[in-house]
Amino acid sequence: MGNISSLIGNDQQYIQPGGADYNAATNKNLLPAGWMDGYIESAGIRNTKSGTGQYIYIAWRTLDGQHLVHDHINIKNANPVAVDIGLRTLGAIARALGLESIDDTEQLNGREIAVRLAIEEAGDWPARNVIKAYAKTSTTRPKRASDLDKTRHQIRGNENRNQQANFRSAEGPTGDEIPF
């Protein structure tokens, strides 16, 4: 548990719904890249190795319980860009969970959330999953671009049929005329 409000200064704007991400899952099999539902198993505030900053540590687990992916969200850092990215990520998590703000990491524990995973090659280290984005669970998260193209095509097809029907009705009788 960690109080986030006390760490974010009044001069910093909290963006309502980053950092280095690590996969230290007990099962080292990598998950495929893409959106996946799961839940935040635990969240807390930790100090950076240098001791000059702090981050929110998130352990996200797949719904089947087989995979664990870690995320670090910078909230106090000498680099203002790192803090900005962290606050934006925290805002995305808040939006995905339907929260107006996140004041304490305890609000995150046990909550279902979808993540967009990627696979990162890390040179001398083995490949690992990283979290690239957070969103609502699969029932409401963004669709793939190909799904959106299909939907647009269907909408255009319906618009064309509606225009043709409107054109035919405009050719027919008008006013009080009754066709025989």
N, C-alpha and C positions, 0 to 999 in steps of 0.2 A: 504494500500500500504506500502511496506517496502523494503528497499534496502538490499539485502542479501549479496552482494559483500563486503560491508563495515564491516559486522559482521564476515565473515569467514577470518581468518588471512592468510597471505601469506605462513606461515609455514604449513598450513593444505591443504592436497590434496583434491580437489573437485572431487568427483567421478561422472562422467556423467551417465546419465541414464544407528520399532521404537517408540519408544516413547509410551507414554500412549495415548490411544484412548478412546473417549467417545461418547455415543449415547444420545444426549439430544434432540432428535427429538420431534416435537410437537405431532406426532402420536407415542405412545410408543409401538406399535406392532413391534415385532422384524422381521427383514428380515431373510430369510433362509441363511445359510452359503453357500458360493460359489461365483463365479464370477458374477458381475452385472455391467451394464453400468449406467453411470450417468454423472454428471458434477460438476466441482468445483464452488460452488456458491460464495464463498468468501475465500480469503487467506490473511493473514497478519502476521506481526511479533509482538509477545507479550513477555512480561517479565514473568519469572517464579515467583511463589509465594514468594520464598526466595529473589528474586531480584538479584540473582547472575548469572542468565543465561537468555537465550532467546530461543524461539522456533517459528516455523512457525505453525500457527493455520490454519487448512483447514476445511471448512464446505463443505462436499460432499453431493449432493442431487441426488436421483434417477430421472430418466428421466420423470417419471410420476408426480414428484413433491411432492409425499406423505411422503417420508422418508428423514431424514437428519442425517448424521453420521459425527462426529467430529474427527479430527486427530491432534495430536501434534507431530511435527518433531523437535527434539532438534538440534540446530545449534550452540549454545554457552552454555557450561555446564562444571562444574568442573570435571565431569566424562568423560574421553576421549572416552570410549566405547559408551556412549550415543551419543556423537557427531559423532562418526564413523557410527553408525547405522543411525542417522539422515541424514548424507551426502549421504549414500548409498540409502536411501529412496528418497531423493531429486533427485539423479541420475536416479533412476527408473522412477520417474515422468517425468523428462526431456526426457528420451528415449521414454516413452509412448506418449508424446505429440510431438515428433519429433523435440525437441529443442536441440541445441548444449550445451547450458547452461541456467541456470535460474539466472538472476541477480536481479530481482525484483519480488515480489509476485504478482504484477499487471499482469505479464505474465500468471498467472495461472487462474485468474478469468474468469468464463464463459466457460472454456475449457472442452470438453467432455473427459472422461477418465473412464476406467473400474477399479473396485476394487475387491479384493477377501475379502469377509466378513467372519467373524467368530462370534460366540456368546460367550460372556465371562460372567461367573458367578463371581460376585464380593463380595461374603460373605454377609455382611449386606445390600449391595446395590442390587437393582433389576438387572436382567440380561440385557446386552446391546450388541449392535453390535460394533465390532471393525474392523478396516481396517488392514489387514495383508499384502497386496501387491497391487501394482498399475501396470496396463498394458494398452496397446492400447485397443480400444473398441472391441466389440465382433467379428467384422469381421476379426480381425487379432490377437486376443489374443491367448495364448496357449490353446490347446484342452485338454480335460480330458484324463486321462491315458487310459481309456477304448476305447476312440475314436482313440488314437494312436495305440493301439493293433490291432484294426480292420484295420487301414490303413496299418500297417506292414504286416498283414496277406494277404491283397489284393496285396501288392507289391510282397510278396513271391510267391503268386499264379501266378502273371504275369511273374515273373522270371522263374518259373518252366515251364510254357507254352512256353516261349521263348526258353528255353534250349531244350525242346522236339522238337520244330519246327526246331531249328538249327541242332539237331541230325538227324532228318529225311532228311533234305536237304543234310547232309554230306554223307548219305547212297546212295543217288541217283547218276546219271551220273556226271562225272567230265570232265573238259576240253571241247573238241569239240564233244563229243559223244552226239548223239541225240537219245532219246528213241523212239522206234516204238511199 
